[in-house]
Amino acid sequence: MEEKQDKKKATNECEDKVCINKSVCPKYNTKTEQSEIGPLTPEQRRIEAYEKRTESALFQKNLILQGQRCNNDEILYANKIGNYTKALPHNLLGEVNLEAYNIWIRTLTTANPEKFELIPLGGSRKFVNPQASYAYEMVGPDSNHLTIALAPSFSSAIEASEMAEDFWMALIRDVPFVQYDTNPITK
């Protein structure tokens, strides 16, 4: 009888320990036993996960597309002074090189990665991930289902106040806050 217990003990020594190799551990030696670690078998869970993902994708597909609104600055200002032109070449007045701007816009409509390499840049600064909008999100809504608030027009009071705030911050960036009441710039 003792011999039988010793034999059983030797064959089931993984039961009370963490098994490094589950395929040789008697506790996990069959598919049935491996599948009993939860309310669903792996196959049932795979099917349920697929159904949930399909339902979620269908829900996202059926959402109403709002569309991004435009403030029309690109049409209003031929020199594109109200548009995003960072990293493109500019003249001494800070106006974008229109040829480079048009190449950039055409490239955005193609989504061709090689064409992004041909966009003329103004200096050493490069675009930071200009193709991010072409990626598909696997969780949650697609980027085209999301919108942002309409940008203030270049000639609006909001834009003017934002520019004044930016210039003020640049002017006083080296003034410690505790000196605001005594520094000639902030006084």
C-alpha positions in Angstrom: 0.0 0.0 0.0 2.8 2.4 0.9 4.5 1.6 -2.5 1.2 2.6 -4.3 1.0 5.9 -2.4 4.7 6.7 -3.2 4.1 6.0 -6.9 1.0 8.2 -6.9 2.9 11.0 -5.1 5.8 10.8 -7.6 3.5 11.0 -10.7 1.4 13.9 -9.3 4.2 16.0 -7.8 3.1 19.0 -10.0 -0.3 19.3 -8.3 0.8 21.5 -5.4 3.5 23.4 -7.4 3.5 25.7 -10.3 4.1 23.6 -13.4 6.7 25.0 -15.7 6.0 22.5 -18.4 2.2 21.9 -18.3 2.4 19.3 -21.1 4.2 16.9 -18.8 2.3 17.8 -15.7 -0.4 15.2 -14.9 -2.7 18.1 -13.7 -2.8 19.5 -17.3 -2.3 16.4 -19.4 -5.6 16.4 -21.3 -7.4 19.1 -23.3 -10.5 18.6 -21.2 -8.7 19.4 -18.0 -7.0 22.4 -19.6 -10.4 23.7 -20.8 -12.0 23.5 -17.3 -10.2 26.6 -16.0 -13.1 28.9 -16.6 -16.8 29.1 -17.4 -16.1 28.6 -21.1 -13.9 26.3 -23.1 -11.3 28.0 -25.2 -13.4 27.2 -28.3 -16.5 28.7 -26.8 -14.6 31.8 -25.7 -13.1 32.2 -29.2 -16.6 32.1 -30.7 -18.0 34.5 -28.1 -15.1 36.9 -28.6 -15.7 36.9 -32.3 -19.4 37.6 -31.8 -18.7 40.5 -29.4 -16.1 42.0 -31.8 -18.5 41.7 -34.8 -21.3 43.3 -32.8 -19.0 46.2 -31.8 -17.8 46.7 -35.3 -21.3 46.8 -36.6 -22.3 49.3 -34.0 -19.3 51.5 -34.9 -20.1 51.1 -38.7 -23.7 52.3 -38.2 -22.8 55.4 -36.3 -23.7 58.7 -38.0 -20.7 60.3 -39.7 -20.7 63.9 -38.5 -18.0 65.2 -40.8 -15.3 67.7 -39.9 -16.4 71.3 -40.4 -14.1 73.8 -42.0 -13.6 77.5 -41.1 -12.9 78.4 -44.8 -9.6 80.1 -44.0 -7.9 78.1 -46.8 -10.3 79.8 -49.3 -10.3 83.2 -47.7 -6.5 83.6 -47.5 -4.7 82.8 -50.8 -1.3 83.0 -49.0 -2.5 80.3 -46.5 -1.7 82.5 -43.5 -4.5 80.8 -41.5 -3.5 77.2 -42.2 -1.1 74.7 -40.6 2.2 75.0 -42.5 4.7 74.0 -39.9 7.8 72.3 -41.3 7.2 73.7 -44.8 9.4 76.4 -46.4 8.4 80.0 -45.7 9.6 83.4 -46.9 11.0 86.2 -44.7 7.5 87.4 -43.9 6.6 83.9 -42.6 4.3 83.1 -45.5 4.4 79.5 -46.7 5.8 78.6 -50.1 2.6 77.9 -52.0 4.2 75.3 -54.3 5.3 73.3 -51.3 1.9 73.7 -49.6 0.1 72.4 -52.7 2.5 69.4 -52.9 1.7 68.7 -49.3 -2.1 68.9 -49.8 -1.9 66.6 -52.9 0.2 64.1 -51.0 -2.4 64.0 -48.1 -5.1 63.0 -50.6 -3.0 60.1 -52.0 -2.0 58.4 -48.7 1.1 57.2 -50.6 4.0 56.8 -48.1 6.7 57.4 -50.8 5.1 60.8 -51.8 5.5 62.0 -48.2 9.3 61.8 -48.6 9.1 64.2 -51.6 7.4 67.1 -49.7 9.8 70.0 -49.6 10.7 71.0 -46.0 11.9 74.3 -44.7 14.9 73.5 -42.6 15.7 70.6 -40.4 12.2 70.2 -38.9 10.2 67.2 -40.2 6.5 66.4 -40.1 5.5 64.3 -37.0 3.5 61.3 -38.2 1.5 63.0 -41.0 0.0 59.7 -42.0 -1.6 58.9 -38.6 -5.1 59.6 -39.9 -4.7 56.7 -42.3 -4.4 54.2 -39.5 -7.4 52.2 -38.4 -8.1 51.9 -34.7 -9.1 48.4 -33.6 -10.7 49.6 -30.3 -13.5 52.2 -30.2 -14.6 54.5 -33.0 -12.7 55.1 -36.1 -10.9 58.4 -36.3 -13.4 59.6 -39.0 -16.3 59.1 -36.6 -14.7 61.7 -34.3 -14.7 65.5 -34.8 -13.1 68.4 -33.1 -14.5 71.9 -32.6 -14.3 74.3 -35.5 -11.0 76.1 -35.5 -11.4 79.9 -34.9 -11.0 81.9 -38.1 -7.7 83.7 -38.6 -9.5 87.1 -38.4 -11.6 86.3 -35.3 -11.4 87.9 -31.9 -10.7 84.4 -30.4 -7.6 83.9 -32.6 -6.4 87.5 -31.8 -6.7 86.9 -28.1 -4.8 83.5 -28.4 -2.0 85.2 -30.4 -1.8 88.0 -27.8 -1.5 85.3 -25.0 1.2 83.5 -27.0 3.2 86.6 -27.5 2.8 87.6 -23.8 4.0 84.2 -22.7 7.0 84.5 -25.0 7.8 87.9 -23.7 7.7 86.9 -20.0 8.9 83.3 -20.2 12.1 84.2 -18.3 10.4 86.2 -15.6 9.9 84.2 -12.4 6.3 84.3 -11.2 7.3 85.8 -7.8 8.8 88.8 -9.7 5.7 89.6 -11.7 4.8 92.6 -9.4 8.4 94.1 -9.5 9.7 93.2 -13.0 9.5 96.1 -15.5 8.1 93.8 -18.2 5.1 92.6 -16.1 4.6 95.7 -13.9 
